[in-house]
Amino acid sequence: MRIPVPEAIQRIAASEDRILAWHFFVFFSRFEYALKRCDEYLTVSAQPNWDKFASDHANQFDNLESIALKAAVTYIKENPPRKQLQQAGKLSWSEPQVYDTREPLLLWLLRMVRCIRNNLFHGGKFPLIPISDPSRDRELLLNSMYILESCLSLNRKVECQFYKRIGE
């Protein structure tokens, strides 16, 4: 049976970044799953409480020493994603949300990771429309995964839920 796939979606599926996008989706989704499986990070509306996780582990995160993580944090700080908006019935983009040192770094970073995920998942940006620098989007995805990977080490319960039954 032939599955009807519009040409625009075929172009995305055939792009060189499809595997990276897939890995990011799976990683992000699994991290969200792990948060929801831990009572302290599950909201009453059955959503993961990213902000509570970030607040609980902000100090630990600041003390991580990984060179890859530091590079990822620097990249996101210097190249924060924009958020898609609707203004006067038309889609547009916000100005990037610059890191404010008065809030925990991890709280801001996880907000940026979710924005990157939303842009990708909802077709807001990557890779549906021509952009001046496609490598920027690849870098946002890669660096988001470094940040999420580092977050796994911050909470044993979340880490266990993340890896529970993967690959079986």
Protein Blocks (a to p, Z undefined) as FASTA:
>chain_A
ZZdddfklmmmmmpmklmmmmmmmmmmmmmmmmmmmpmklccfkopacfklmmmmmmmmm
mmpcbfklmmmmmmmmmmcccddddeehiacddddddddfkbcfklmmmmmmmmmmmmmm
nopmpakbccfblmlmmmmmmmmmmmmmmmmmmpmklmmmmmgoghZZ
